Amino acid sequence: MPKPRSSSGEKNLISKRLIALRKKHYLSQRDLSRELQLAGYDMDKNVITRIETNKRYVTDIEIRALAHIFGVTCDYLIEGEHAD
């Protein structure tokens, strides 16, 4: 059975917003992975690269970790909507 993809064939919905947030915060992929690891999340640079290039699915735990690091909601990462 094939794994789910977005209507445009992507493996995740957060890649573009992740890139934008990382650049907005002036973080390299390595810097972001360091921040995640310091916060207790095991995500290395290669994981971030594969998410950003849409070569990897993203777990709910990873979405929560990224939302925590950037101070945004999980909904924002997935849908691009800010919830106040």
mmCIF file as gemmi writes it, N, C-alpha and C atoms, coordinates in Angstrom:
data_model
loop_
_atom_site.group_PDB
_atom_site.id
_atom_site.type_symbol
_atom_site.label_atom_id
_atom_site.label_alt_id
_atom_site.label_comp_id
_atom_site.label_asym_id
_atom_site.label_entity_id
_atom_site.label_seq_id
_atom_site.pdbx_PDB_ins_code
_atom_site.Cartn_x
_atom_site.Cartn_y
_atom_site.Cartn_z
_atom_site.occupancy
_atom_site.B_iso_or_equiv
_atom_site.pdbx_formal_charge
_atom_site.auth_seq_id
_atom_site.auth_asym_id
_atom_site.pdbx_PDB_model_num
ATOM 1 N N . MET Axp A 1 ? 0.842 -1.175 0 1 0 ? 1 A 1
ATOM 2 C CA . MET Axp A 1 ? 0 0 0 1 0 ? 1 A 1
ATOM 3 C C . MET Axp A 1 ? 0.894 1.249 0 1 0 ? 1 A 1
ATOM 4 N N . PRO Axp A 2 ? 0.638 2.201 -0.899 1 0 ? 2 A 1
ATOM 5 C CA . PRO Axp A 2 ? 1.483 3.402 -0.963 1 0 ? 2 A 1
ATOM 6 C C . PRO Axp A 2 ? 1.268 4.313 0.235 1 0 ? 2 A 1
ATOM 7 N N . LYS Axp A 3 ? 2.324 5.01 0.614 1 0 ? 3 A 1
ATOM 8 C CA . LYS Axp A 3 ? 2.236 5.941 1.734 1 0 ? 3 A 1
ATOM 9 C C . LYS Axp A 3 ? 1.547 7.222 1.265 1 0 ? 3 A 1
ATOM 10 N N . PRO Axp A 4 ? 0.872 7.901 2.186 1 0 ? 4 A 1
ATOM 11 C CA . PRO Axp A 4 ? 0.148 9.118 1.795 1 0 ? 4 A 1
ATOM 12 C C . PRO Axp A 4 ? 1.087 10.254 1.403 1 0 ? 4 A 1
ATOM 13 N N . ARG Axp A 5 ? 0.615 11.053 0.468 1 0 ? 5 A 1
ATOM 14 C CA . ARG Axp A 5 ? 1.338 12.247 0.029 1 0 ? 5 A 1
ATOM 15 C C . ARG Axp A 5 ? 0.336 13.371 -0.135 1 0 ? 5 A 1
ATOM 16 N N . SER Axp A 6 ? 0.835 14.586 -0.179 1 0 ? 6 A 1
ATOM 17 C CA . SER Axp A 6 ? -0.056 15.719 -0.387 1 0 ? 6 A 1
ATOM 18 C C . SER Axp A 6 ? -0.58 15.689 -1.815 1 0 ? 6 A 1
ATOM 19 N N . SER Axp A 7 ? -1.516 16.564 -2.122 1 0 ? 7 A 1
ATOM 20 C CA . SER Axp A 7 ? -2.094 16.591 -3.468 1 0 ? 7 A 1
ATOM 21 C C . SER Axp A 7 ? -1.042 16.918 -4.526 1 0 ? 7 A 1
ATOM 22 N N . SER Axp A 8 ? 0.047 17.581 -4.132 1 0 ? 8 A 1
ATOM 23 C CA . SER Axp A 8 ? 1.117 17.891 -5.081 1 0 ? 8 A 1
ATOM 24 C C . SER Axp A 8 ? 2.237 16.848 -5.055 1 0 ? 8 A 1
ATOM 25 N N . GLY Axp A 9 ? 2.046 15.759 -4.284 1 0 ? 9 A 1
ATOM 26 C CA . GLY Axp A 9 ? 3.007 14.668 -4.266 1 0 ? 9 A 1
ATOM 27 C C . GLY Axp A 9 ? 4.092 14.768 -3.211 1 0 ? 9 A 1
ATOM 28 N N . GLU Axp A 10 ? 3.987 15.746 -2.32 1 0 ? 10 A 1
ATOM 29 C CA . GLU Axp A 10 ? 4.999 15.937 -1.293 1 0 ? 10 A 1
ATOM 30 C C . GLU Axp A 10 ? 4.821 14.952 -0.142 1 0 ? 10 A 1
ATOM 31 N N . LYS Axp A 11 ? 5.929 14.636 0.524 1 0 ? 11 A 1
ATOM 32 C CA . LYS Axp A 11 ? 5.888 13.708 1.654 1 0 ? 11 A 1
ATOM 33 C C . LYS Axp A 11 ? 5.549 14.402 2.967 1 0 ? 11 A 1
ATOM 34 N N . ASN Axp A 12 ? 5.657 15.722 3.013 1 0 ? 12 A 1
ATOM 35 C CA . ASN Axp A 12 ? 5.267 16.447 4.217 1 0 ? 12 A 1
ATOM 36 C C . ASN Axp A 12 ? 4.72 17.818 3.843 1 0 ? 12 A 1
ATOM 37 N N . LEU Axp A 13 ? 4.032 18.426 4.78 1 0 ? 13 A 1
ATOM 38 C CA . LEU Axp A 13 ? 3.387 19.715 4.536 1 0 ? 13 A 1
ATOM 39 C C . LEU Axp A 13 ? 4.167 20.89 5.12 1 0 ? 13 A 1
ATOM 40 N N . ILE Axp A 14 ? 5.258 20.615 5.814 1 0 ? 14 A 1
ATOM 41 C CA . ILE Axp A 14 ? 5.925 21.686 6.56 1 0 ? 14 A 1
ATOM 42 C C . ILE Axp A 14 ? 7.221 22.184 5.927 1 0 ? 14 A 1
ATOM 43 N N . SER Axp A 15 ? 7.688 21.57 4.864 1 0 ? 15 A 1
ATOM 44 C CA . SER Axp A 15 ? 9.033 21.867 4.357 1 0 ? 15 A 1
ATOM 45 C C . SER Axp A 15 ? 9.249 23.35 4.062 1 0 ? 15 A 1
ATOM 46 N N . LYS Axp A 16 ? 8.344 23.972 3.354 1 0 ? 16 A 1
ATOM 47 C CA . LYS Axp A 16 ? 8.533 25.386 2.986 1 0 ? 16 A 1
ATOM 48 C C . LYS Axp A 16 ? 8.485 26.301 4.201 1 0 ? 16 A 1
ATOM 49 N N . ARG Axp A 17 ? 7.565 26.035 5.125 1 0 ? 17 A 1
ATOM 50 C CA . ARG Axp A 17 ? 7.491 26.858 6.335 1 0 ? 17 A 1
ATOM 51 C C . ARG Axp A 17 ? 8.702 26.624 7.236 1 0 ? 17 A 1
ATOM 52 N N . LEU Axp A 18 ? 9.203 25.4 7.276 1 0 ? 18 A 1
ATOM 53 C CA . LEU Axp A 18 ? 10.399 25.124 8.07 1 0 ? 18 A 1
ATOM 54 C C . LEU Axp A 18 ? 11.587 25.911 7.532 1 0 ? 18 A 1
ATOM 55 N N . ILE Axp A 19 ? 11.767 25.906 6.226 1 0 ? 19 A 1
ATOM 56 C CA . ILE Axp A 19 ? 12.865 26.667 5.611 1 0 ? 19 A 1
ATOM 57 C C . ILE Axp A 19 ? 12.716 28.153 5.949 1 0 ? 19 A 1
ATOM 58 N N . ALA Axp A 20 ? 11.503 28.679 5.787 1 0 ? 20 A 1
ATOM 59 C CA . ALA Axp A 20 ? 11.27 30.106 6.047 1 0 ? 20 A 1
ATOM 60 C C . ALA Axp A 20 ? 11.536 30.456 7.512 1 0 ? 20 A 1
ATOM 61 N N . LEU Axp A 21 ? 11.062 29.634 8.436 1 0 ? 21 A 1
ATOM 62 C CA . LEU Axp A 21 ? 11.286 29.899 9.857 1 0 ? 21 A 1
ATOM 63 C C . LEU Axp A 21 ? 12.766 29.816 10.211 1 0 ? 21 A 1
ATOM 64 N N . ARG Axp A 22 ? 13.439 28.831 9.665 1 0 ? 22 A 1
ATOM 65 C CA . ARG Axp A 22 ? 14.863 28.668 9.959 1 0 ? 22 A 1
ATOM 66 C C . ARG Axp A 22 ? 15.642 29.887 9.475 1 0 ? 22 A 1
ATOM 67 N N . LYS Axp A 23 ? 15.335 30.353 8.27 1 0 ? 23 A 1
ATOM 68 C CA . LYS Axp A 23 ? 16.034 31.53 7.725 1 0 ? 23 A 1
ATOM 69 C C . LYS Axp A 23 ? 15.662 32.797 8.493 1 0 ? 23 A 1
ATOM 70 N N . LYS Axp A 24 ? 14.391 32.928 8.874 1 0 ? 24 A 1
ATOM 71 C CA . LYS Axp A 24 ? 13.943 34.097 9.637 1 0 ? 24 A 1
ATOM 72 C C . LYS Axp A 24 ? 14.7 34.205 10.954 1 0 ? 24 A 1
ATOM 73 N N . HIS Axp A 25 ? 15.033 33.06 11.546 1 0 ? 25 A 1
ATOM 74 C CA . HIS Axp A 25 ? 15.758 33.024 12.825 1 0 ? 25 A 1
ATOM 75 C C . HIS Axp A 25 ? 17.273 32.921 12.623 1 0 ? 25 A 1
ATOM 76 N N . TYR Axp A 26 ? 17.714 33.059 11.367 1 0 ? 26 A 1
ATOM 77 C CA . TYR Axp A 26 ? 19.146 33.037 11.04 1 0 ? 26 A 1
ATOM 78 C C . TYR Axp A 26 ? 19.843 31.773 11.529 1 0 ? 26 A 1
ATOM 79 N N . LEU Axp A 27 ? 19.192 30.63 11.326 1 0 ? 27 A 1
ATOM 80 C CA . LEU Axp A 27 ? 19.758 29.353 11.747 1 0 ? 27 A 1
ATOM 81 C C . LEU Axp A 27 ? 20.124 28.515 10.529 1 0 ? 27 A 1
ATOM 82 N N . SER Axp A 28 ? 21.291 27.917 10.555 1 0 ? 28 A 1
ATOM 83 C CA . SER Axp A 28 ? 21.621 26.91 9.56 1 0 ? 28 A 1
ATOM 84 C C . SER Axp A 28 ? 20.923 25.614 9.971 1 0 ? 28 A 1
ATOM 85 N N . GLN Axp A 29 ? 20.936 24.646 9.101 1 0 ? 29 A 1
ATOM 86 C CA . GLN Axp A 29 ? 20.358 23.35 9.467 1 0 ? 29 A 1
ATOM 87 C C . GLN Axp A 29 ? 21.105 22.761 10.651 1 0 ? 29 A 1
ATOM 88 N N . ARG Axp A 30 ? 22.398 22.931 10.678 1 0 ? 30 A 1
ATOM 89 C CA . ARG Axp A 30 ? 23.211 22.42 11.795 1 0 ? 30 A 1
ATOM 90 C C . ARG Axp A 30 ? 22.868 23.158 13.092 1 0 ? 30 A 1
ATOM 91 N N . ASP Axp A 31 ? 22.686 24.483 13.004 1 0 ? 31 A 1
ATOM 92 C CA . ASP Axp A 31 ? 22.301 25.263 14.19 1 0 ? 31 A 1
ATOM 93 C C . ASP Axp A 31 ? 20.95 24.8 14.722 1 0 ? 31 A 1
ATOM 94 N N . LEU Axp A 32 ? 19.988 24.578 13.818 1 0 ? 32 A 1
ATOM 95 C CA . LEU Axp A 32 ? 18.669 24.125 14.238 1 0 ? 32 A 1
ATOM 96 C C . LEU Axp A 32 ? 18.756 22.758 14.904 1 0 ? 32 A 1
ATOM 97 N N . SER Axp A 33 ? 19.538 21.854 14.319 1 0 ? 33 A 1
ATOM 98 C CA . SER Axp A 33 ? 19.658 20.52 14.921 1 0 ? 33 A 1
ATOM 99 C C . SER Axp A 33 ? 20.286 20.621 16.313 1 0 ? 33 A 1
ATOM 100 N N . ARG Axp A 34 ? 21.218 21.533 16.494 1 0 ? 34 A 1
ATOM 101 C CA . ARG Axp A 34 ? 21.838 21.735 17.814 1 0 ? 34 A 1
ATOM 102 C C . ARG Axp A 34 ? 20.788 22.24 18.814 1 0 ? 34 A 1
ATOM 103 N N . GLU Axp A 35 ? 19.975 23.224 18.395 1 0 ? 35 A 1
ATOM 104 C CA . GLU Axp A 35 ? 18.913 23.745 19.264 1 0 ? 35 A 1
ATOM 105 C C . GLU Axp A 35 ? 17.929 22.64 19.651 1 0 ? 35 A 1
ATOM 106 N N . LEU Axp A 36 ? 17.557 21.82 18.703 1 0 ? 36 A 1
ATOM 107 C CA . LEU Axp A 36 ? 16.635 20.715 18.964 1 0 ? 36 A 1
ATOM 108 C C . LEU Axp A 36 ? 17.245 19.727 19.945 1 0 ? 36 A 1
ATOM 109 N N . GLN Axp A 37 ? 18.507 19.388 19.751 1 0 ? 37 A 1
ATOM 110 C CA . GLN Axp A 37 ? 19.16 18.433 20.633 1 0 ? 37 A 1
ATOM 111 C C . GLN Axp A 37 ? 19.315 18.992 22.039 1 0 ? 37 A 1
ATOM 112 N N . LEU Axp A 38 ? 19.61 20.291 22.158 1 0 ? 38 A 1
ATOM 113 C CA . LEU Axp A 38 ? 19.708 20.907 23.478 1 0 ? 38 A 1
ATOM 114 C C . LEU Axp A 38 ? 18.362 20.909 24.2 1 0 ? 38 A 1
ATOM 115 N N . ALA Axp A 39 ? 17.27 20.937 23.418 1 0 ? 39 A 1
ATOM 116 C CA . ALA Axp A 39 ? 15.926 20.904 23.997 1 0 ? 39 A 1
ATOM 117 C C . ALA Axp A 39 ? 15.448 19.475 24.242 1 0 ? 39 A 1
ATOM 118 N N . GLY Axp A 40 ? 16.287 18.486 23.91 1 0 ? 40 A 1
ATOM 119 C CA . GLY Axp A 40 ? 15.946 17.095 24.202 1 0 ? 40 A 1
ATOM 120 C C . GLY Axp A 40 ? 15.319 16.325 23.055 1 0 ? 40 A 1
ATOM 121 N N . TYR Axp A 41 ? 15.383 16.883 21.841 1 0 ? 41 A 1
ATOM 122 C CA . TYR Axp A 41 ? 14.814 16.208 20.669 1 0 ? 41 A 1
ATOM 123 C C . TYR Axp A 41 ? 15.952 15.681 19.798 1 0 ? 41 A 1
ATOM 124 N N . ASP Axp A 42 ? 15.887 14.417 19.454 1 0 ? 42 A 1
ATOM 125 C CA . ASP Axp A 42 ? 16.959 13.781 18.684 1 0 ? 42 A 1
ATOM 126 C C . ASP Axp A 42 ? 16.714 13.949 17.183 1 0 ? 42 A 1
ATOM 127 N N . MET Axp A 43 ? 17.084 15.115 16.665 1 0 ? 43 A 1
ATOM 128 C CA . MET Axp A 43 ? 16.959 15.39 15.232 1 0 ? 43 A 1
ATOM 129 C C . MET Axp A 43 ? 18.284 15.974 14.76 1 0 ? 43 A 1
ATOM 130 N N . ASP Axp A 44 ? 18.978 15.249 13.892 1 0 ? 44 A 1
ATOM 131 C CA . ASP Axp A 44 ? 20.254 15.76 13.412 1 0 ? 44 A 1
ATOM 132 C C . ASP Axp A 44 ? 20.075 16.533 12.107 1 0 ? 44 A 1
ATOM 133 N N . LYS Axp A 45 ? 21.165 17.09 11.601 1 0 ? 45 A 1
ATOM 134 C CA . LYS Axp A 45 ? 21.134 17.91 10.392 1 0 ? 45 A 1
ATOM 135 C C . LYS Axp A 45 ? 20.554 17.147 9.21 1 0 ? 45 A 1
ATOM 136 N N . ASN Axp A 46 ? 20.874 15.877 9.092 1 0 ? 46 A 1
ATOM 137 C CA . ASN Axp A 46 ? 20.382 15.084 7.958 1 0 ? 46 A 1
ATOM 138 C C . ASN Axp A 46 ? 18.86 14.942 7.987 1 0 ? 46 A 1
ATOM 139 N N . VAL Axp A 47 ? 18.275 14.829 9.174 1 0 ? 47 A 1
ATOM 140 C CA . VAL Axp A 47 ? 16.818 14.763 9.306 1 0 ? 47 A 1
ATOM 141 C C . VAL Axp A 47 ? 16.208 16.067 8.794 1 0 ? 47 A 1
ATOM 142 N N . ILE Axp A 48 ? 16.765 17.186 9.21 1 0 ? 48 A 1
ATOM 143 C CA . ILE Axp A 48 ? 16.252 18.491 8.786 1 0 ? 48 A 1
ATOM 144 C C . ILE Axp A 48 ? 16.384 18.657 7.277 1 0 ? 48 A 1
ATOM 145 N N . THR Axp A 49 ? 17.52 18.253 6.724 1 0 ? 49 A 1
ATOM 146 C CA . THR Axp A 49 ? 17.712 18.329 5.274 1 0 ? 49 A 1
ATOM 147 C C . THR Axp A 49 ? 16.652 17.521 4.541 1 0 ? 49 A 1
ATOM 148 N N . ARG Axp A 50 ? 16.409 16.313 4.992 1 0 ? 50 A 1
ATOM 149 C CA . ARG Axp A 50 ? 15.43 15.44 4.32 1 0 ? 50 A 1
ATOM 150 C C . ARG Axp A 50 ? 14.003 15.966 4.472 1 0 ? 50 A 1
ATOM 151 N N . ILE Axp A 51 ? 13.687 16.593 5.605 1 0 ? 51 A 1
ATOM 152 C CA . ILE Axp A 51 ? 12.36 17.204 5.761 1 0 ? 51 A 1
ATOM 153 C C . ILE Axp A 51 ? 12.227 18.389 4.805 1 0 ? 51 A 1
ATOM 154 N N . GLU Axp A 52 ? 13.231 19.247 4.781 1 0 ? 52 A 1
ATOM 155 C CA . GLU Axp A 52 ? 13.174 20.444 3.945 1 0 ? 52 A 1
ATOM 156 C C . GLU Axp A 52 ? 13.146 20.123 2.454 1 0 ? 52 A 1
ATOM 157 N N . THR Axp A 53 ? 13.746 19.023 2.057 1 0 ? 53 A 1
ATOM 158 C CA . THR Axp A 53 ? 13.751 18.647 0.634 1 0 ? 53 A 1
ATOM 159 C C . THR Axp A 53 ? 12.618 17.691 0.291 1 0 ? 53 A 1
ATOM 160 N N . ASN Axp A 54 ? 11.717 17.492 1.247 1 0 ? 54 A 1
ATOM 161 C CA . ASN Axp A 54 ? 10.535 16.652 1.046 1 0 ? 54 A 1
ATOM 162 C C . ASN Axp A 54 ? 10.861 15.207 0.715 1 0 ? 54 A 1
ATOM 163 N N . LYS Axp A 55 ? 11.938 14.71 1.283 1 0 ? 55 A 1
ATOM 164 C CA . LYS Axp A 55 ? 12.328 13.312 1.084 1 0 ? 55 A 1
ATOM 165 C C . LYS Axp A 55 ? 11.996 12.471 2.304 1 0 ? 55 A 1
ATOM 166 N N . ARG Axp A 56 ? 11.302 13.08 3.26 1 0 ? 56 A 1
ATOM 167 C CA . ARG Axp A 56 ? 11.034 12.388 4.521 1 0 ? 56 A 1
ATOM 168 C C . ARG Axp A 56 ? 9.688 12.813 5.084 1 0 ? 56 A 1
ATOM 169 N N . TYR Axp A 57 ? 8.98 11.839 5.624 1 0 ? 57 A 1
ATOM 170 C CA . TYR Axp A 57 ? 7.756 12.129 6.364 1 0 ? 57 A 1
ATOM 171 C C . TYR Axp A 57 ? 8.144 12.709 7.713 1 0 ? 57 A 1
ATOM 172 N N . VAL Axp A 58 ? 7.234 13.447 8.352 1 0 ? 58 A 1
ATOM 173 C CA . VAL Axp A 58 ? 7.505 14.074 9.633 1 0 ? 58 A 1
ATOM 174 C C . VAL Axp A 58 ? 6.525 13.523 10.659 1 0 ? 58 A 1
ATOM 175 N N . THR Axp A 59 ? 7.033 13.143 11.819 1 0 ? 59 A 1
ATOM 176 C CA . THR Axp A 59 ? 6.168 12.614 12.875 1 0 ? 59 A 1
ATOM 177 C C . THR Axp A 59 ? 5.531 13.762 13.655 1 0 ? 59 A 1
ATOM 178 N N . ASP Axp A 60 ? 4.484 13.439 14.372 1 0 ? 60 A 1
ATOM 179 C CA . ASP Axp A 60 ? 3.829 14.451 15.204 1 0 ? 60 A 1
ATOM 180 C C . ASP Axp A 60 ? 4.776 14.965 16.288 1 0 ? 60 A 1
ATOM 181 N N . ILE Axp A 61 ? 5.628 14.124 16.808 1 0 ? 61 A 1
ATOM 182 C CA . ILE Axp A 61 ? 6.593 14.535 17.827 1 0 ? 61 A 1
ATOM 183 C C . ILE Axp A 61 ? 7.592 15.536 17.244 1 0 ? 61 A 1
ATOM 184 N N . GLU Axp A 62 ? 8.013 15.301 16.009 1 0 ? 62 A 1
ATOM 185 C CA . GLU Axp A 62 ? 8.945 16.226 15.358 1 0 ? 62 A 1
ATOM 186 C C . GLU Axp A 62 ? 8.274 17.565 15.07 1 0 ? 62 A 1
ATOM 187 N N . ILE Axp A 63 ? 7.013 17.538 14.673 1 0 ? 63 A 1
ATOM 188 C CA . ILE Axp A 63 ? 6.287 18.786 14.433 1 0 ? 63 A 1
ATOM 189 C C . ILE Axp A 63 ? 6.178 19.572 15.736 1 0 ? 63 A 1
ATOM 190 N N . ARG Axp A 64 ? 5.852 18.882 16.82 1 0 ? 64 A 1
ATOM 191 C CA . ARG Axp A 64 ? 5.758 19.547 18.117 1 0 ? 64 A 1
ATOM 192 C C . ARG Axp A 64 ? 7.109 20.128 18.529 1 0 ? 64 A 1
ATOM 193 N N . ALA Axp A 65 ? 8.181 19.402 18.292 1 0 ? 65 A 1
ATOM 194 C CA . ALA Axp A 65 ? 9.522 19.88 18.648 1 0 ? 65 A 1
ATOM 195 C C . ALA Axp A 65 ? 9.877 21.144 17.862 1 0 ? 65 A 1
ATOM 196 N N . LEU Axp A 66 ? 9.612 21.14 16.577 1 0 ? 66 A 1
ATOM 197 C CA . LEU Axp A 66 ? 9.916 22.307 15.745 1 0 ? 66 A 1
ATOM 198 C C . LEU Axp A 66 ? 9.058 23.499 16.143 1 0 ? 66 A 1
ATOM 199 N N . ALA Axp A 67 ? 7.79 23.261 16.426 1 0 ? 67 A 1
ATOM 200 C CA . ALA Axp A 67 ? 6.907 24.341 16.872 1 0 ? 67 A 1
ATOM 201 C C . ALA Axp A 67 ? 7.431 24.941 18.172 1 0 ? 67 A 1
ATOM 202 N N . HIS Axp A 68 ? 7.885 24.092 19.078 1 0 ? 68 A 1
ATOM 203 C CA . HIS Axp A 68 ? 8.442 24.544 20.354 1 0 ? 68 A 1
ATOM 204 C C . HIS Axp A 68 ? 9.673 25.431 20.131 1 0 ? 68 A 1
ATOM 205 N N . ILE Axp A 69 ? 10.579 24.997 19.305 1 0 ? 69 A 1
ATOM 206 C CA . ILE Axp A 69 ? 11.819 25.742 19.045 1 0 ? 69 A 1
ATOM 207 C C . ILE Axp A 69 ? 11.527 27.104 18.439 1 0 ? 69 A 1
ATOM 208 N N . PHE Axp A 70 ? 10.588 27.162 17.493 1 0 ? 70 A 1
ATOM 209 C CA . PHE Axp A 70 ? 10.303 28.418 16.796 1 0 ? 70 A 1
ATOM 210 C C . PHE Axp A 70 ? 9.214 29.26 17.45 1 0 ? 70 A 1
ATOM 211 N N . GLY Axp A 71 ? 8.565 28.727 18.488 1 0 ? 71 A 1
ATOM 212 C CA . GLY Axp A 71 ? 7.53 29.492 19.157 1 0 ? 71 A 1
ATOM 213 C C . GLY Axp A 71 ? 6.289 29.703 18.309 1 0 ? 71 A 1
ATOM 214 N N . VAL Axp A 72 ? 5.953 28.701 17.504 1 0 ? 72 A 1
ATOM 215 C CA . VAL Axp A 72 ? 4.745 28.748 16.681 1 0 ? 72 A 1
ATOM 216 C C . VAL Axp A 72 ? 3.869 27.556 17.051 1 0 ? 72 A 1
ATOM 217 N N . THR Axp A 73 ? 2.666 27.523 16.514 1 0 ? 73 A 1
ATOM 218 C CA . THR Axp A 73 ? 1.786 26.393 16.776 1 0 ? 73 A 1
ATOM 219 C C . THR Axp A 73 ? 2.052 25.281 15.768 1 0 ? 73 A 1
ATOM 220 N N . CYS Axp A 74 ? 1.631 24.091 16.132 1 0 ? 74 A 1
ATOM 221 C CA . CYS Axp A 74 ? 1.706 22.967 15.195 1 0 ? 74 A 1
ATOM 222 C C . CYS Axp A 74 ? 0.84 23.259 13.974 1 0 ? 74 A 1
ATOM 223 N N . ASP Axp A 75 ? -0.316 23.894 14.205 1 0 ? 75 A 1
ATOM 224 C CA . ASP Axp A 75 ? -1.195 24.267 13.092 1 0 ? 75 A 1
ATOM 225 C C . ASP Axp A 75 ? -0.478 25.173 12.102 1 0 ? 75 A 1
ATOM 226 N N . TYR Axp A 76 ? 0.322 26.112 12.624 1 0 ? 76 A 1
ATOM 227 C CA . TYR Axp A 76 ? 1.047 26.986 11.716 1 0 ? 76 A 1
ATOM 228 C C . TYR Axp A 76 ? 2.017 26.183 10.848 1 0 ? 76 A 1
ATOM 229 N N . LEU Axp A 77 ? 2.739 25.273 11.443 1 0 ? 77 A 1
ATOM 230 C CA . LEU Axp A 77 ? 3.677 24.472 10.657 1 0 ? 77 A 1
ATOM 231 C C . LEU Axp A 77 ? 2.965 23.663 9.579 1 0 ? 77 A 1
ATOM 232 N N . ILE Axp A 78 ? 1.808 23.126 9.915 1 0 ? 78 A 1
ATOM 233 C CA . ILE Axp A 78 ? 1.097 22.26 8.971 1 0 ? 78 A 1
ATOM 234 C C . ILE Axp A 78 ? 0.273 23.066 7.967 1 0 ? 78 A 1
ATOM 235 N N . GLU Axp A 79 ? -0.494 24.018 8.467 1 0 ? 79 A 1
ATOM 236 C CA . GLU Axp A 79 ? -1.449 24.73 7.616 1 0 ? 79 A 1
ATOM 237 C C . GLU Axp A 79 ? -1.017 26.144 7.228 1 0 ? 79 A 1
ATOM 238 N N . GLY Axp A 80 ? -0.039 26.685 7.961 1 0 ? 80 A 1
ATOM 239 C CA . GLY Axp A 80 ? 0.37 28.052 7.682 1 0 ? 80 A 1
ATOM 240 C C . GLY Axp A 80 ? -0.505 29.088 8.348 1 0 ? 80 A 1
ATOM 241 N N . GLU Axp A 81 ? -1.274 28.661 9.349 1 0 ? 81 A 1
ATOM 242 C CA . GLU Axp A 81 ? -2.185 29.562 10.034 1 0 ? 81 A 1
ATOM 243 C C . GLU Axp A 81 ? -1.705 29.83 11.443 1 0 ? 81 A 1
ATOM 244 N N . HIS Axp A 82 ? -1.786 31.092 11.827 1 0 ? 82 A 1
ATOM 245 C CA . HIS Axp A 82 ? -1.435 31.459 13.205 1 0 ? 82 A 1
ATOM 246 C C . HIS Axp A 82 ? -2.652 31.327 14.084 1 0 ? 82 A 1
ATOM 247 N N . ALA Axp A 83 ? -2.486 30.683 15.205 1 0 ? 83 A 1
ATOM 248 C CA . ALA Axp A 83 ? -3.557 30.598 16.206 1 0 ? 83 A 1
ATOM 249 C C . ALA Axp A 83 ? -3.127 31.412 17.405 1 0 ? 83 A 1
ATOM 250 N N . ASP Axp A 84 ? -3.941 32.348 17.822 1 0 ? 84 A 1
ATOM 251 C CA . ASP Axp A 84 ? -3.576 33.208 18.954 1 0 ? 84 A 1
ATOM 252 C C . ASP Axp A 84 ? -4.039 32.638 20.257 1 0 ? 84 A 1
